[in-house]
Amino acid sequence: MFGLGWPEVGLIAIAAIVIFGPKKIPEMGSALGKTLRGFKQEMNKPSSDQDDTEQDHS
C-alpha cells in the first residue's frame, strides 16, 4: 500500500484519531468514499469532448 509498512499505517491512523477525533473519522471516510465513487463514475462515463476530438482526427 503506497510502499508503507504496517507500523507506518498504524502511526498515521493514530495521528488521524488524535487530530480529528474518533467521531469525525467515519464521517471523513464516508465523504472520501462518495468522492472517489463519483470520480470513478465520471472517469468511466464517455464524454462528448472525447467523441468530438476523435471525430476531428478521423
C-alpha positions in Angstrom: 0.0 0.0 0.0 2.0 3.0 -1.3 5.2 1.5 0.0 4.1 1.8 3.6 4.5 -0.9 6.1 2.1 -1.7 9.0 4.0 0.4 11.5 3.7 3.5 9.3 0.0 2.8 8.6 -0.7 2.4 12.4 1.2 5.6 13.2 -0.8 7.5 10.6 -4.1 6.1 11.9 -3.2 7.1 15.5 -2.2 10.6 14.3 -5.6 10.9 12.5 -7.5 9.9 15.6 -5.6 12.3 17.7 -6.0 15.2 15.2 -9.6 14.6 14.1 -11.1 12.7 16.9 -12.8 9.2 16.8 -16.2 10.6 15.9 -15.0 12.5 12.9 -13.1 9.7 11.3 -16.1 7.7 10.0 -17.7 10.9 8.5 -14.5 11.7 6.7 -14.2 8.1 5.4 -17.8 8.3 4.1 -17.2 11.6 2.4 -14.0 10.2 0.8 -15.8 7.1 -0.4 -18.5 9.2 -2.0 -16.0 11.4 -3.7 -14.0 8.5 -5.1 -17.2 6.8 -6.3 -18.2 9.9 -8.1 -14.8 10.4 -9.6 -14.7 6.7 -10.8 -18.2 7.2 -12.4 -17.0 10.3 -14.2 -13.9 8.5 -15.5 -15.9 5.6 -16.8 -18.5 7.7 -18.5 -17.7 8.6 -22.1 -17.7 12.3 -22.5 -18.8 14.2 -25.6 -15.5 16.1 -25.6 -13.6 12.9 -26.3 -16.0 11.9 -29.0 -15.6 15.2 -30.8 -11.9 15.0 -30.6 -11.8 11.5 -32.0 -14.1 12.5 -34.9 -11.9 15.5 -35.8 -8.8 13.3 -36.2 -10.6 10.8 -38.4 
